[in-house]
């Protein structure tokens, strides 16, 4: 007598770790950019088939947006932690110092995913480009709010515009990310940070 087949087990996708799958997808997007990363690249790295990808993460654009959220809470968590420092000077120094450590970390691709992944996108990926712009604007807004708080607390002089300062810090961080892609070493980037810190009204 043959065994009855359990319908619940038919067609069930192989179990996988969602966090590990997002880590793998993050690396592919980071290395190849949004448009350069094919579905075959992604499913191969994530260890799942296309059906499982669609069922678990949606389409490629939705997966990329999930990856960005994962990135913000993982490799880029130092940004949120730096904003919690007690002084404006400590905030900026932490952002830049930990940023250099992050950008020079040999265990992941060079540069920043939010720059590498979504800058060179065509019209078909307008949603991704917009998501990256919004992500960067949110980071700028949070930094500006922290500088405004510092000013209210008397930690930043009144002649400094918090918005201009926040934008300058963002420009320095983005510049460091580009330099990291170009092959700048951590000591080289740290020397740049020293120059930047001397130029800031903190």
Rosetta constraint file for C-alpha pairs under 8 A:
AtomPair CA 6 CA 10 HARMONIC 7.04 0.50
AtomPair CA 8 CA 12 HARMONIC 7.51 0.50
AtomPair CA 13 CA 52 HARMONIC 6.53 0.50
AtomPair CA 14 CA 48 HARMONIC 7.65 0.50
AtomPair CA 16 CA 20 HARMONIC 7.88 0.50
AtomPair CA 16 CA 21 HARMONIC 7.43 0.50
AtomPair CA 16 CA 47 HARMONIC 7.94 0.50
AtomPair CA 16 CA 48 HARMONIC 7.84 0.50
AtomPair CA 17 CA 21 HARMONIC 6.13 0.50
AtomPair CA 18 CA 22 HARMONIC 6.14 0.50
AtomPair CA 19 CA 23 HARMONIC 6.17 0.50
AtomPair CA 20 CA 24 HARMONIC 6.25 0.50
AtomPair CA 20 CA 46 HARMONIC 7.48 0.50
AtomPair CA 21 CA 25 HARMONIC 6.20 0.50
AtomPair CA 21 CA 45 HARMONIC 7.76 0.50
AtomPair CA 21 CA 46 HARMONIC 4.62 0.50
AtomPair CA 21 CA 47 HARMONIC 7.34 0.50
AtomPair CA 22 CA 26 HARMONIC 5.86 0.50
AtomPair CA 22 CA 46 HARMONIC 7.39 0.50
AtomPair CA 22 CA 66 HARMONIC 7.74 0.50
AtomPair CA 22 CA 67 HARMONIC 5.91 0.50
AtomPair CA 22 CA 70 HARMONIC 7.15 0.50
AtomPair CA 23 CA 27 HARMONIC 6.38 0.50
AtomPair CA 23 CA 67 HARMONIC 7.71 0.50
AtomPair CA 23 CA 70 HARMONIC 7.94 0.50
AtomPair CA 24 CA 28 HARMONIC 6.53 0.50
AtomPair CA 24 CA 42 HARMONIC 7.65 0.50
AtomPair CA 24 CA 45 HARMONIC 5.61 0.50
AtomPair CA 24 CA 46 HARMONIC 5.37 0.50
AtomPair CA 25 CA 29 HARMONIC 6.24 0.50
AtomPair CA 25 CA 42 HARMONIC 5.69 0.50
AtomPair CA 25 CA 45 HARMONIC 6.73 0.50
AtomPair CA 25 CA 46 HARMONIC 6.24 0.50
AtomPair CA 25 CA 67 HARMONIC 7.02 0.50
AtomPair CA 26 CA 30 HARMONIC 5.94 0.50
AtomPair CA 26 CA 64 HARMONIC 7.85 0.50
AtomPair CA 26 CA 67 HARMONIC 5.61 0.50
AtomPair CA 26 CA 68 HARMONIC 7.77 0.50
AtomPair CA 26 CA 71 HARMONIC 7.37 0.50
AtomPair CA 27 CA 31 HARMONIC 6.05 0.50
AtomPair CA 27 CA 108 HARMONIC 7.27 0.50
AtomPair CA 27 CA 109 HARMONIC 7.15 0.50
AtomPair CA 28 CA 32 HARMONIC 5.91 0.50
AtomPair CA 28 CA 33 HARMONIC 7.51 0.50
AtomPair CA 28 CA 37 HARMONIC 6.39 0.50
AtomPair CA 28 CA 41 HARMONIC 7.20 0.50
AtomPair CA 28 CA 42 HARMONIC 6.62 0.50
AtomPair CA 28 CA 45 HARMONIC 7.57 0.50
AtomPair CA 29 CA 33 HARMONIC 4.69 0.50
AtomPair CA 29 CA 34 HARMONIC 5.47 0.50
AtomPair CA 29 CA 36 HARMONIC 7.76 0.50
AtomPair CA 29 CA 37 HARMONIC 5.94 0.50
AtomPair CA 29 CA 64 HARMONIC 7.68 0.50
AtomPair CA 29 CA 113 HARMONIC 7.33 0.50
AtomPair CA 29 CA 117 HARMONIC 5.74 0.50
AtomPair CA 30 CA 109 HARMONIC 6.48 0.50
AtomPair CA 30 CA 112 HARMONIC 7.49 0.50
AtomPair CA 30 CA 113 HARMONIC 4.89 0.50
AtomPair CA 30 CA 116 HARMONIC 6.08 0.50
AtomPair CA 30 CA 117 HARMONIC 5.65 0.50
AtomPair CA 31 CA 109 HARMONIC 6.07 0.50
AtomPair CA 31 CA 116 HARMONIC 7.57 0.50
AtomPair CA 31 CA 117 HARMONIC 7.92 0.50
AtomPair CA 32 CA 36 HARMONIC 4.92 0.50
AtomPair CA 32 CA 37 HARMONIC 5.43 0.50
AtomPair CA 32 CA 116 HARMONIC 7.79 0.50
AtomPair CA 32 CA 117 HARMONIC 7.18 0.50
AtomPair CA 33 CA 37 HARMONIC 6.09 0.50
AtomPair CA 33 CA 113 HARMONIC 7.97 0.50
AtomPair CA 33 CA 116 HARMONIC 5.66 0.50
AtomPair CA 33 CA 117 HARMONIC 3.86 0.50
AtomPair CA 33 CA 118 HARMONIC 6.34 0.50
AtomPair CA 33 CA 120 HARMONIC 7.82 0.50
AtomPair CA 34 CA 64 HARMONIC 7.46 0.50
AtomPair CA 34 CA 117 HARMONIC 5.09 0.50
AtomPair CA 34 CA 118 HARMONIC 5.93 0.50
AtomPair CA 34 CA 121 HARMONIC 7.33 0.50
AtomPair CA 34 CA 128 HARMONIC 7.95 0.50
AtomPair CA 35 CA 120 HARMONIC 7.89 0.50
AtomPair CA 35 CA 121 HARMONIC 6.40 0.50
AtomPair CA 35 CA 125 HARMONIC 7.74 0.50
AtomPair CA 37 CA 41 HARMONIC 6.12 0.50
AtomPair CA 37 CA 42 HARMONIC 6.86 0.50
AtomPair CA 38 CA 42 HARMONIC 6.33 0.50
AtomPair CA 39 CA 43 HARMONIC 6.01 0.50
AtomPair CA 39 CA 50 HARMONIC 7.55 0.50
AtomPair CA 39 CA 60 HARMONIC 7.41 0.50
AtomPair CA 40 CA 44 HARMONIC 5.89 0.50
AtomPair CA 41 CA 45 HARMONIC 6.20 0.50
AtomPair CA 42 CA 46 HARMONIC 5.97 0.50
AtomPair CA 43 CA 47 HARMONIC 5.79 0.50
AtomPair CA 43 CA 48 HARMONIC 5.21 0.50
AtomPair CA 43 CA 49 HARMONIC 5.64 0.50
AtomPair CA 43 CA 50 HARMONIC 6.41 0.50
AtomPair CA 43 CA 53 HARMONIC 7.18 0.50
AtomPair CA 44 CA 48 HARMONIC 6.74 0.50
AtomPair CA 44 CA 49 HARMONIC 7.76 0.50
AtomPair CA 48 CA 52 HARMONIC 6.09 0.50
AtomPair CA 48 CA 53 HARMONIC 6.66 0.50
AtomPair CA 49 CA 53 HARMONIC 6.33 0.50
AtomPair CA 50 CA 54 HARMONIC 6.16 0.50
AtomPair CA 51 CA 55 HARMONIC 6.05 0.50
AtomPair CA 52 CA 56 HARMONIC 5.87 0.50
AtomPair CA 53 CA 57 HARMONIC 5.55 0.50
AtomPair CA 53 CA 58 HARMONIC 6.66 0.50
AtomPair CA 53 CA 59 HARMONIC 7.57 0.50
AtomPair CA 54 CA 58 HARMONIC 4.29 0.50
AtomPair CA 54 CA 59 HARMONIC 5.57 0.50
AtomPair CA 57 CA 62 HARMONIC 6.48 0.50
AtomPair CA 57 CA 63 HARMONIC 5.30 0.50
AtomPair CA 57 CA 66 HARMONIC 7.60 0.50
AtomPair CA 58 CA 62 HARMONIC 5.54 0.50
AtomPair CA 58 CA 63 HARMONIC 6.27 0.50
AtomPair CA 59 CA 63 HARMONIC 6.18 0.50
AtomPair CA 60 CA 64 HARMONIC 6.20 0.50
AtomPair CA 61 CA 65 HARMONIC 6.37 0.50
AtomPair CA 61 CA 125 HARMONIC 7.92 0.50
AtomPair CA 61 CA 127 HARMONIC 7.62 0.50
AtomPair CA 61 CA 128 HARMONIC 6.56 0.50
AtomPair CA 62 CA 66 HARMONIC 6.23 0.50
AtomPair CA 63 CA 67 HARMONIC 6.12 0.50
AtomPair CA 64 CA 68 HARMONIC 6.26 0.50
AtomPair CA 64 CA 128 HARMONIC 7.71 0.50
AtomPair CA 65 CA 69 HARMONIC 6.49 0.50
AtomPair CA 65 CA 128 HARMONIC 7.61 0.50
AtomPair CA 65 CA 131 HARMONIC 7.47 0.50
AtomPair CA 66 CA 70 HARMONIC 6.22 0.50
AtomPair CA 67 CA 71 HARMONIC 5.96 0.50
AtomPair CA 68 CA 72 HARMONIC 6.17 0.50
AtomPair CA 68 CA 114 HARMONIC 7.56 0.50
AtomPair CA 69 CA 73 HARMONIC 6.45 0.50
AtomPair CA 70 CA 74 HARMONIC 5.99 0.50
AtomPair CA 71 CA 75 HARMONIC 5.60 0.50
AtomPair CA 71 CA 76 HARMONIC 6.04 0.50
AtomPair CA 71 CA 77 HARMONIC 7.99 0.50
AtomPair CA 72 CA 76 HARMONIC 4.79 0.50
AtomPair CA 72 CA 77 HARMONIC 5.80 0.50
AtomPair CA 73 CA 77 HARMONIC 5.02 0.50
AtomPair CA 75 CA 102 HARMONIC 7.43 0.50
AtomPair CA 76 CA 80 HARMONIC 7.87 0.50
AtomPair CA 77 CA 81 HARMONIC 6.46 0.50
AtomPair CA 78 CA 82 HARMONIC 5.90 0.50
AtomPair CA 78 CA 95 HARMONIC 7.19 0.50
AtomPair CA 78 CA 98 HARMONIC 6.71 0.50
AtomPair CA 78 CA 99 HARMONIC 7.70 0.50
AtomPair CA 79 CA 83 HARMONIC 6.55 0.50
AtomPair CA 79 CA 95 HARMONIC 6.15 0.50
AtomPair CA 80 CA 84 HARMONIC 6.96 0.50
AtomPair CA 81 CA 85 HARMONIC 7.28 0.50
AtomPair CA 82 CA 90 HARMONIC 7.70 0.50
AtomPair CA 82 CA 91 HARMONIC 5.10 0.50
AtomPair CA 82 CA 92 HARMONIC 7.52 0.50
AtomPair CA 82 CA 94 HARMONIC 5.46 0.50
AtomPair CA 82 CA 95 HARMONIC 5.69 0.50
AtomPair CA 83 CA 91 HARMONIC 5.49 0.50
AtomPair CA 83 CA 143 HARMONIC 7.21 0.50
AtomPair CA 83 CA 146 HARMONIC 6.69 0.50
AtomPair CA 84 CA 91 HARMONIC 7.21 0.50
AtomPair CA 85 CA 90 HARMONIC 5.84 0.50
AtomPair CA 85 CA 91 HARMONIC 5.26 0.50
AtomPair CA 86 CA 90 HARMONIC 6.80 0.50
AtomPair CA 86 CA 91 HARMONIC 7.40 0.50
AtomPair CA 87 CA 91 HARMONIC 6.19 0.50
AtomPair CA 87 CA 150 HARMONIC 6.88 0.50
AtomPair CA 87 CA 155 HARMONIC 6.64 0.50
AtomPair CA 88 CA 92 HARMONIC 6.27 0.50
AtomPair CA 88 CA 146 HARMONIC 7.73 0.50
AtomPair CA 88 CA 147 HARMONIC 6.48 0.50
AtomPair CA 88 CA 150 HARMONIC 5.96 0.50
AtomPair CA 88 CA 155 HARMONIC 6.64 0.50
AtomPair CA 88 CA 156 HARMONIC 7.04 0.50
AtomPair CA 88 CA 202 HARMONIC 6.89 0.50
AtomPair CA 89 CA 93 HARMONIC 6.04 0.50
AtomPair CA 89 CA 202 HARMONIC 5.49 0.50
AtomPair CA 90 CA 94 HARMONIC 5.87 0.50
AtomPair CA 91 CA 95 HARMONIC 6.16 0.50
AtomPair CA 92 CA 96 HARMONIC 6.20 0.50
AtomPair CA 92 CA 169 HARMONIC 7.47 0.50
AtomPair CA 93 CA 97 HARMONIC 5.85 0.50
AtomPair CA 93 CA 197 HARMONIC 7.35 0.50
AtomPair CA 94 CA 98 HARMONIC 5.65 0.50
AtomPair CA 94 CA 99 HARMONIC 7.73 0.50
AtomPair CA 95 CA 99 HARMONIC 5.62 0.50
AtomPair CA 96 CA 100 HARMONIC 6.13 0.50
AtomPair CA 96 CA 173 HARMONIC 6.77 0.50
AtomPair CA 96 CA 193 HARMONIC 6.48 0.50
AtomPair CA 97 CA 101 HARMONIC 6.46 0.50
AtomPair CA 97 CA 190 HARMONIC 7.07 0.50
AtomPair CA 97 CA 193 HARMONIC 7.33 0.50
AtomPair CA 98 CA 102 HARMONIC 6.05 0.50
AtomPair CA 99 CA 103 HARMONIC 6.03 0.50
AtomPair CA 99 CA 173 HARMONIC 7.28 0.50
AtomPair CA 100 CA 104 HARMONIC 5.97 0.50
AtomPair CA 100 CA 176 HARMONIC 7.40 0.50
AtomPair CA 100 CA 186 HARMONIC 6.26 0.50
AtomPair CA 100 CA 189 HARMONIC 6.42 0.50
AtomPair CA 100 CA 190 HARMONIC 6.75 0.50
AtomPair CA 101 CA 105 HARMONIC 6.04 0.50
AtomPair CA 101 CA 186 HARMONIC 6.91 0.50
AtomPair CA 103 CA 110 HARMONIC 6.09 0.50
AtomPair CA 103 CA 111 HARMONIC 5.61 0.50
AtomPair CA 103 CA 112 HARMONIC 7.14 0.50
AtomPair CA 103 CA 176 HARMONIC 7.87 0.50
AtomPair CA 103 CA 177 HARMONIC 6.45 0.50
AtomPair CA 103 CA 180 HARMONIC 6.16 0.50
AtomPair CA 104 CA 110 HARMONIC 6.90 0.50
AtomPair CA 104 CA 180 HARMONIC 6.70 0.50
AtomPair CA 104 CA 185 HARMONIC 6.67 0.50
AtomPair CA 104 CA 186 HARMONIC 5.62 0.50
AtomPair CA 105 CA 110 HARMONIC 7.67 0.50
AtomPair CA 106 CA 110 HARMONIC 7.61 0.50
AtomPair CA 110 CA 177 HARMONIC 7.85 0.50
AtomPair CA 110 CA 180 HARMONIC 6.03 0.50
AtomPair CA 110 CA 181 HARMONIC 5.25 0.50
AtomPair CA 111 CA 115 HARMONIC 7.61 0.50
AtomPair CA 111 CA 116 HARMONIC 6.95 0.50
AtomPair CA 111 CA 177 HARMONIC 4.64 0.50
AtomPair CA 111 CA 178 HARMONIC 6.27 0.50
AtomPair CA 111 CA 179 HARMONIC 7.89 0.50
AtomPair CA 111 CA 180 HARMONIC 5.46 0.50
AtomPair CA 111 CA 181 HARMONIC 5.09 0.50
AtomPair CA 112 CA 116 HARMONIC 5.97 0.50
AtomPair CA 112 CA 177 HARMONIC 5.87 0.50
AtomPair CA 113 CA 117 HARMONIC 5.18 0.50
AtomPair CA 113 CA 118 HARMONIC 7.92 0.50
AtomPair CA 114 CA 118 HARMONIC 6.19 0.50
AtomPair CA 114 CA 119 HARMONIC 7.90 0.50
AtomPair CA 114 CA 132 HARMONIC 6.20 0.50
AtomPair CA 114 CA 136 HARMONIC 7.89 0.50
AtomPair CA 115 CA 119 HARMONIC 5.75 0.50
AtomPair CA 118 CA 128 HARMONIC 6.40 0.50
AtomPair CA 118 CA 129 HARMONIC 5.47 0.50
AtomPair CA 118 CA 132 HARMONIC 6.31 0.50
AtomPair CA 119 CA 129 HARMONIC 6.64 0.50
AtomPair CA 121 CA 125 HARMONIC 5.74 0.50
AtomPair CA 121 CA 126 HARMONIC 7.12 0.50
AtomPair CA 121 CA 128 HARMONIC 7.80 0.50
AtomPair CA 121 CA 129 HARMONIC 6.53 0.50
AtomPair CA 122 CA 126 HARMONIC 6.81 0.50
AtomPair CA 125 CA 129 HARMONIC 6.46 0.50
AtomPair CA 126 CA 130 HARMONIC 6.07 0.50
AtomPair CA 127 CA 131 HARMONIC 6.09 0.50
AtomPair CA 128 CA 132 HARMONIC 6.26 0.50
AtomPair CA 129 CA 133 HARMONIC 6.32 0.50
AtomPair CA 130 CA 134 HARMONIC 6.12 0.50
AtomPair CA 131 CA 135 HARMONIC 6.06 0.50
AtomPair CA 132 CA 136 HARMONIC 6.21 0.50
AtomPair CA 133 CA 137 HARMONIC 6.11 0.50
AtomPair CA 134 CA 138 HARMONIC 6.10 0.50
AtomPair CA 135 CA 139 HARMONIC 6.44 0.50
AtomPair CA 136 CA 140 HARMONIC 6.24 0.50
AtomPair CA 137 CA 141 HARMONIC 6.05 0.50
AtomPair CA 138 CA 142 HARMONIC 6.19 0.50
AtomPair CA 139 CA 143 HARMONIC 6.26 0.50
AtomPair CA 140 CA 144 HARMONIC 6.10 0.50
AtomPair CA 140 CA 166 HARMONIC 6.37 0.50
AtomPair CA 140 CA 167 HARMONIC 6.66 0.50
AtomPair CA 140 CA 170 HARMONIC 6.88 0.50
AtomPair CA 141 CA 145 HARMONIC 6.11 0.50
AtomPair CA 142 CA 146 HARMONIC 6.26 0.50
AtomPair CA 143 CA 147 HARMONIC 6.33 0.50
AtomPair CA 143 CA 166 HARMONIC 5.66 0.50
AtomPair CA 144 CA 148 HARMONIC 6.18 0.50
AtomPair CA 144 CA 162 HARMONIC 5.59 0.50
AtomPair CA 144 CA 163 HARMONIC 5.22 0.50
AtomPair CA 144 CA 165 HARMONIC 7.57 0.50
AtomPair CA 144 CA 166 HARMONIC 5.06 0.50
AtomPair CA 144 CA 167 HARMONIC 7.88 0.50
AtomPair CA 145 CA 149 HARMONIC 6.22 0.50
AtomPair CA 145 CA 162 HARMONIC 7.77 0.50
AtomPair CA 146 CA 150 HARMONIC 6.29 0.50
AtomPair CA 147 CA 151 HARMONIC 6.25 0.50
AtomPair CA 147 CA 156 HARMONIC 7.43 0.50
AtomPair CA 147 CA 162 HARMONIC 5.25 0.50
AtomPair CA 147 CA 163 HARMONIC 7.86 0.50
AtomPair CA 147 CA 165 HARMONIC 7.79 0.50
AtomPair CA 147 CA 166 HARMONIC 7.15 0.50
AtomPair CA 148 CA 152 HARMONIC 6.31 0.50
AtomPair CA 148 CA 162 HARMONIC 5.59 0.50
AtomPair CA 149 CA 153 HARMONIC 6.22 0.50
AtomPair CA 150 CA 154 HARMONIC 6.30 0.50
AtomPair CA 150 CA 155 HARMONIC 4.91 0.50
AtomPair CA 150 CA 156 HARMONIC 5.51 0.50
AtomPair CA 151 CA 155 HARMONIC 5.48 0.50
AtomPair CA 151 CA 156 HARMONIC 4.37 0.50
AtomPair CA 151 CA 157 HARMONIC 6.26 0.50
AtomPair CA 151 CA 158 HARMONIC 6.68 0.50
AtomPair CA 151 CA 162 HARMONIC 7.82 0.50
AtomPair CA 152 CA 156 HARMONIC 7.79 0.50
AtomPair CA 156 CA 160 HARMONIC 7.20 0.50
AtomPair CA 156 CA 201 HARMONIC 7.92 0.50
AtomPair CA 156 CA 202 HARMONIC 6.69 0.50
AtomPair CA 160 CA 164 HARMONIC 7.86 0.50
AtomPair CA 160 CA 165 HARMONIC 7.26 0.50
AtomPair CA 160 CA 201 HARMONIC 7.45 0.50
AtomPair CA 161 CA 165 HARMONIC 6.23 0.50
AtomPair CA 162 CA 166 HARMONIC 6.01 0.50
AtomPair CA 163 CA 167 HARMONIC 6.18 0.50
AtomPair CA 164 CA 168 HARMONIC 6.15 0.50
AtomPair CA 165 CA 169 HARMONIC 6.25 0.50
AtomPair CA 166 CA 170 HARMONIC 6.24 0.50
AtomPair CA 167 CA 171 HARMONIC 6.14 0.50
AtomPair CA 168 CA 172 HARMONIC 6.30 0.50
AtomPair CA 169 CA 173 HARMONIC 6.25 0.50
AtomPair CA 170 CA 174 HARMONIC 6.05 0.50
AtomPair CA 171 CA 175 HARMONIC 6.00 0.50
AtomPair CA 172 CA 176 HARMONIC 6.18 0.50
AtomPair CA 172 CA 196 HARMONIC 7.56 0.50
AtomPair CA 173 CA 177 HARMONIC 6.35 0.50
AtomPair CA 174 CA 178 HARMONIC 6.44 0.50
AtomPair CA 175 CA 179 HARMONIC 6.21 0.50
AtomPair CA 176 CA 180 HARMONIC 6.07 0.50
AtomPair CA 176 CA 189 HARMONIC 6.75 0.50
AtomPair CA 177 CA 181 HARMONIC 6.48 0.50
AtomPair CA 178 CA 182 HARMONIC 6.34 0.50
AtomPair CA 179 CA 183 HARMONIC 6.40 0.50
AtomPair CA 179 CA 184 HARMONIC 5.42 0.50
AtomPair CA 179 CA 189 HARMONIC 7.88 0.50
AtomPair CA 180 CA 184 HARMONIC 4.90 0.50
AtomPair CA 180 CA 185 HARMONIC 7.04 0.50
AtomPair CA 180 CA 189 HARMONIC 7.96 0.50
AtomPair CA 184 CA 188 HARMONIC 6.13 0.50
AtomPair CA 184 CA 189 HARMONIC 6.53 0.50
AtomPair CA 185 CA 189 HARMONIC 6.23 0.50
AtomPair CA 186 CA 190 HARMONIC 5.95 0.50
AtomPair CA 187 CA 191 HARMONIC 6.25 0.50
AtomPair CA 188 CA 192 HARMONIC 6.52 0.50
AtomPair CA 189 CA 193 HARMONIC 6.27 0.50
AtomPair CA 190 CA 194 HARMONIC 6.35 0.50
AtomPair CA 191 CA 195 HARMONIC 6.56 0.50
AtomPair CA 192 CA 196 HARMONIC 6.24 0.50
AtomPair CA 193 CA 197 HARMONIC 6.03 0.50
AtomPair CA 194 CA 198 HARMONIC 6.30 0.50
AtomPair CA 195 CA 199 HARMONIC 6.47 0.50
AtomPair CA 196 CA 200 HARMONIC 6.50 0.50
